[in-house]
């Protein structure tokens, strides 16, 4: 991959990552609930799913998903249902006891990683997006494995940095609300509503 093409890929990756979506909401929710440092586990889970999407496209399976309305809809509705479920759980969540002396914690790194994987993995639009996005940066007359490795490494690194240092940092300003039960309820409603909204959009927008 030439440097000019790579810089174009880098710019596109930054724009894509900065576009708010389910991953950004999940990252902000984790950062508020468990702290900025621990939110990295959810972000890493999202990257595992992103790598799966790229691998699916690289293997040509993305063509099957894009060309099969039934398969696409099954995965799309499953993803929408999972996001709505996360939202409902957050909307129904009870405020945690307020203890200024207690350190932030509680969220298992593996549970956050698993949730991150599912949030991104159940979004079939990501497969279709990468199916349209990837060919712009791949030269079929050159070694494909190296090109896909560069593309995947660039997209993942950019997404980790944007999620952790933009969305997770932005959420830190909201942590003061978690020091009161009323603030926790408001945040639960905000992020629960966002998860439900994203799930609804995923199910209705074609």
C-alpha positions, 0 to 999 in steps of 0.5 A: 500500500502506497503512503498516499493511499494509506493516509487516505485510509487513515483519514477515512478510518478517523472519520468512521470512528468519530461517527457516533454509533453503538460502539461509542455509546457502549464505550461511554457507558462503560467509562461512566459505570466503571471508569476510563481505564477499565473501559478499554476492555469493552473497546478491545471486545469491539475490535475483536468483532471488527476484525471478524467483520474484516475477515468475513469480507476478506473471505468473500462471505460478505458477498453472501450476507449482502446478497441474501436478504433473509440472512441479512435480516436475521442478523440485523434483527438479532443485533437490534434486539441485543441493543434494545435489551442492553437499553432496557437493562440500563433503563431498569437499572437501580442506582448503586449505593453512593460511597465516595470512599469506594474505588470505581470497579465492579464490571468484569473485564471479560463481561465488558469485552463480551458485551463489546464483541456482541455490540459490534458483531451483531451489526450486519451493516458493518459487514456491508459497509466494509464490503463497500469500503475495503475495495477502495484500499485493496489492489488485487494485483498485489499480495492480499494478505499484507494489504488486509493486515495493513488495513485491519491494523490501521482501522483497529488502532484508530478505533481504539484511540478514538474510543478511548481518548475521545468517547471514553474521556468525554464520558468522564465529565459525566462521572460526577452525576454518578455520585448521586442516585438521582444522577445515576437514574438520569444517566441510566435513562440517557444511555438506556434510551440511546441503546434502544434508539440505536437498536430501533434505527438498526431494525428500521433503516435499510 
